[in-house]
């Protein structure tokens, strides 16, 4: 029962707070990238998020979302 409650809380949090990004890559790229990031002790998604944040910070990129 406890796992069901935790899973539903996690699903609700993800639905409210997260977005998904899909990439189309040549075959084998995901496995290659995953192997590289695993060798660094980091999951691929974490590495990509960190890489992008560091690149934007280096370039002093600021973003303000437009209101709808």
C-alpha positions in Angstrom: 0.0 0.0 0.0 2.8 2.5 0.9 4.4 2.1 -2.5 1.1 2.8 -4.3 0.7 6.0 -2.3 4.3 7.1 -3.0 3.9 6.2 -6.7 0.8 8.3 -7.1 2.5 11.3 -5.3 5.5 11.0 -7.6 3.2 10.8 -10.7 1.3 13.9 -9.5 4.5 15.8 -8.9 5.9 14.9 -12.3 2.7 15.8 -14.0 2.6 19.3 -12.3 6.3 20.2 -12.2 8.1 18.4 -15.1 8.3 18.4 -18.9 9.6 15.6 -21.2 12.0 16.2 -24.0 12.4 13.7 -26.8 15.4 13.5 -29.1 15.8 11.7 -32.4 19.3 10.4 -32.7 21.2 8.1 -35.0 21.0 4.4 -33.9 23.6 3.6 -31.2 24.0 7.2 -30.0 21.9 6.8 -26.9 23.9 3.7 -25.9 27.2 5.4 -26.6 26.2 8.5 -24.6 24.8 6.4 -21.8 28.0 4.4 -21.6 30.0 7.6 -21.4 27.9 9.2 -18.7 27.9 5.9 -16.7 31.7 5.9 -16.8 31.5 9.3 -15.1 29.0 7.9 -12.6 26.1 9.9 -13.8 22.8 9.1 -15.6 22.4 10.4 -19.1 19.5 12.7 -18.3 21.3 14.2 -15.3 24.4 14.8 -17.5 22.4 16.5 -20.2 20.6 18.8 -17.7 23.9 19.8 -16.0 25.6 20.3 -19.4 22.9 22.6 -20.6 22.8 24.6 -17.3 26.5 25.1 -17.4 26.5 26.2 -21.0 23.8 28.7 -20.4 25.5 30.0 -17.3 28.8 30.4 -19.2 27.0 32.3 -22.0 25.2 34.5 -19.4 21.9 33.4 -21.0 18.8 34.6 -19.3 15.3 33.5 -20.1 12.0 34.8 -19.0 9.0 32.8 -20.2 6.3 34.7 -22.0 3.0 34.8 -20.2 0.1 33.3 -22.2 
